[in-house]
């Protein structure tokens, strides 16, 4: 199988004050170019941490098939682990109503 992807921009934080670190923020699109599944893709959004947020390294995204139908919801912290559930369960996970071990 052949895949292509876009790069996620990196932002250097605390250049002047405090410990310097790099944060990944933005979208990552991964496309599958295999002839049997041409058009499948995953769009992952790397969220910005913010001043009072605990969202450091948080990623959320959707996997779609070649017809654009949502198949899987991906979420987690890219430094720890990513999890996947059926796309129809995404709302429950985003609202905190559902939890996965």
C-alpha positions in Angstrom: 0.0 0.0 0.0 1.1 3.6 -0.7 0.4 6.4 1.7 1.1 10.1 1.6 0.7 12.7 4.3 1.0 16.4 5.1 3.4 17.8 7.7 2.0 19.3 10.9 3.5 22.7 11.6 5.6 23.1 14.7 5.5 26.2 16.9 8.4 27.1 19.2 7.1 28.3 22.5 8.7 30.5 25.2 11.5 31.9 23.1 12.0 34.8 25.6 10.6 33.6 28.9 10.5 30.1 30.6 11.6 26.8 29.2 11.5 26.6 25.4 9.5 23.8 23.8 8.0 22.9 20.4 4.3 22.3 20.0 2.7 20.6 17.0 -0.5 22.4 16.0 -2.7 21.9 12.9 -4.0 19.3 10.6 -2.4 16.0 9.3 -4.0 14.3 6.4 -3.0 10.8 5.5 -4.2 9.3 2.2 -4.2 5.7 1.1 -3.4 5.3 -2.6 -4.0 1.6 -2.8 -6.1 0.7 -5.9 -8.7 -1.3 -3.9 -9.3 1.5 -1.4 -8.2 4.6 -3.3 -9.6 7.7 -1.5 -9.5 6.4 2.1 -8.0 9.1 4.3 -7.5 10.2 7.9 -7.6 13.8 8.9 -6.1 14.4 12.4 -6.1 17.7 14.2 -3.3 18.4 16.6 -4.8 20.8 19.2 -3.0 23.9 20.6 -2.4 23.7 24.4 -3.4 27.2 25.4 -2.6 29.0 28.6 -4.9 27.2 31.1 -5.5 24.0 29.1 -4.4 20.5 29.7 -4.7 19.7 26.0 -1.0 19.3 25.4 -0.4 16.7 22.7 -4.1 16.1 22.1 -5.1 14.7 18.7 -8.6 14.0 17.3 -9.6 13.0 13.8 -11.8 11.1 11.4 -11.1 8.3 9.0 -13.3 8.4 5.8 -13.7 5.9 3.0 -13.4 6.7 -0.7 -17.0 8.0 -0.8 -16.4 10.4 2.1 -18.4 8.4 4.7 -17.0 8.7 8.2 -15.8 5.3 9.4 -13.6 5.7 12.5 -13.0 8.4 15.2 -9.4 8.6 16.4 -8.4 10.4 19.6 -5.7 10.5 22.3 -2.3 12.1 23.0 0.3 11.5 20.3 3.0 11.2 22.9 1.1 8.4 24.7 -1.4 6.5 22.6 -4.2 6.9 20.0 -7.5 5.1 20.2 -10.1 4.4 17.6 -13.8 3.9 17.9 -16.7 3.7 15.3 -17.4 7.2 13.9 -21.0 7.2 15.2 -19.6 7.1 18.8 -17.5 10.2 18.3 -20.1 12.6 19.9 -20.2 10.5 23.1 -16.4 10.5 23.4 -16.1 14.3 22.8 -18.8 15.1 25.4 -17.3 12.8 28.0 -20.4 10.6 28.1 -18.4 7.5 27.0 -15.0 6.3 28.2 -12.7 3.7 26.7 -10.1 1.8 28.7 
